[in-house]
């Protein structure tokens, strides 16, 4: 490790939020009219959704920096019986299955090597209630044949797992189903789908109580066409925030970042760790809370993160594990078994990468403990296997930058699925 460590200083913009970008395209395709989307994330995952929609007659064009989605109205997709290649995108797969479940079509769903290992049984079982199915019936990973319903069946369901993708698949199916369908959700999960449907005046009602949320959708009713501005992705911003926190003499400001409460768990955890984080210029755009985030070098303290937090920061755990390496004491992350079935087994991927560096890390099926590291083992070439997982690759790249040590990261190209300008953005901030 070089004795002189870099500092990171500057003001940046982060690419558009990935979750909202997917939904802007899919829900926009159901609108009555043209939906203009600004700051759409131009990444491989979002392009997978765009290409899938085009197969069903959705016209999507780029004009300047904006994308125009020509809505076909609810139930208006053109007939297509063929193949959808979802690439690395689980969101594309699950949300497109929801959208297509109420059309009498047969689609072959395929994905890359990583996506083909990820379980799809939960979304298939959910959509069977609308009359859809997948063949062969006992197969829960891609590739498989997905059969939409000839008559979308109105239904009431309870969602017993914390999954925004399952909820969104259900919402998209309910849009094209006669009558009122209701979903009871007992866990707080990302609510971008509900927010966007409300913003576009869809016939949706959301009732919240202390222990549950009930979503009611009146199907076969129109959705208005409005402009959608996509805020910066807080999951991508988390890498830049933690880069600043664990580097010396660093200050990074990120403009126009999504601050939806279901997504700001990473900020809550970092503040609990005594991070110097300030939120400025909060406002609401297209129903979503947006603001600027300033992060400064901090002496972090270890913390315990409960299982209740998991749905609010499921994508940020890998980079939080990096932060924990610099936080005095032992941090404990609980209830994170969902990380085992993401793009990789993220618990194992992080453990495999950190242990050879001298980090004290241990895990169970659903938890991770990390103790601060006084000195990393950097006396040889560092090799990291990201296992086709963009967030693993970015997390170790951040660590390499902070330590001023080159890492050889296998599958680093997967970063393009969510943050194509990742290294360029870090170089913009880096001051030697």
Buried (B, 14 or more C-beta within 10 A) or exposed (E): EEEEBBBBBBEBBBBBBBBBBBBBBBBBBBBBBBBBBBBBBBBBBBBBBBBBBEBBBBEBEEEEEBBBBBBBBBBBBEEBEEEBBBBBBBBBBBBBBBBBBBBEBBBBBBBBEBBBBBEBEBBBEBBBBBBBBBEEEEBBEBEBBBBBBEEBBBBEBEBEBBBBBBBBBBBBBBBBBEEBBBBBBEBBBBBBBBBBBBBBBBBBEBEEEEEEBBBBBBBBEBBEBBEBBBBBBBBBBBBBBBBBBBBEEBBBBBBBBBBBEBBBBBBBBBBBBBBBBEBEEEEEBBBBBBBBBBBBBBEBBBBEBEBEBBBBBBBBBBBBBBBBBBBEBBBBBBBBBBBBEBBBBBBBBBBBBBEEBEBEBEBEEBBBBBBBBEEBEBEEEBEBBBBBBBBBBBBBBBBBBBBBBEBEBBBBEBBBBBBBBBBEBBEEBBEE
